[in-house]
Amino acid sequence: PYEALREAIINALIHRNYLGASSIQIRVYSDRLVIMNEGKLPPEVPVV
């Protein structure tokens, strides 16, 4: 749905690494959409 696509793109923009020259990538395939960025969680945020 449109809302999920919008949220995924906004998340990629907000969480990207603004200290470097990285950018988000949006790749459209016939069977899927891939949104990537090089941002990482801050070290104090655990991944569980």
GUSEMI-476646 format. One record per residue (C-alpha): x, y, z; residue in one letter. Coordinates in steps of 0.001 Angstrom, whole numbers, padded with zeros to 6 digits, always signed. Example, Ala and Ser with C-alpha at 12.3 -4.5 7.8 and 13.67 -1.06 7.14 Angstrom:
+012300-004500+007800A +013670-001060+007140S 
END
This chain:
+000000+000000+000000P +000951+003620-000533Y +001294+004340+003207E +003846+001535+003710A +005928+002712+000746L +005831+006296+002014R +006907+005228+005514E +009773+003089+004183A +011151+005971+002099I +010810+008458+004974I +012577+006017+007344N +015445+005609+004881A +015810+009388+004595L +015632+010055+008328I +018029+007266+009330H +020655+007765+006650R +024176+008807+007581N +024286+012579+007086Y +027936+012816+008204L +029196+011106+005071G +028427+011291+001387A +026094+008304+001448S +022648+008399-000057S +019616+006170-000050I +019042+003751-002890Q +015651+002723-004200I +015661-000219-006585R +012522-001325-008371V +012297-004893-009641Y +009414-006695-011287S +008636-008585-008066D +009863-006277-005276R +011062-002870-004170L +014347-002523-002263V +015154+000567-000189I +018687+000779+001230M +020799+003239+003170N +024143+003040+004933E +022872+004394+008227G +023396+002400+011412K +021812+002357+014826L +023694+004319+017485P +025925+002049+019630P +023736+002590+022698E +020694+001063+020937V +020757-002731+021338P +019459-005012+018615V +017418-007777+020204V 
END
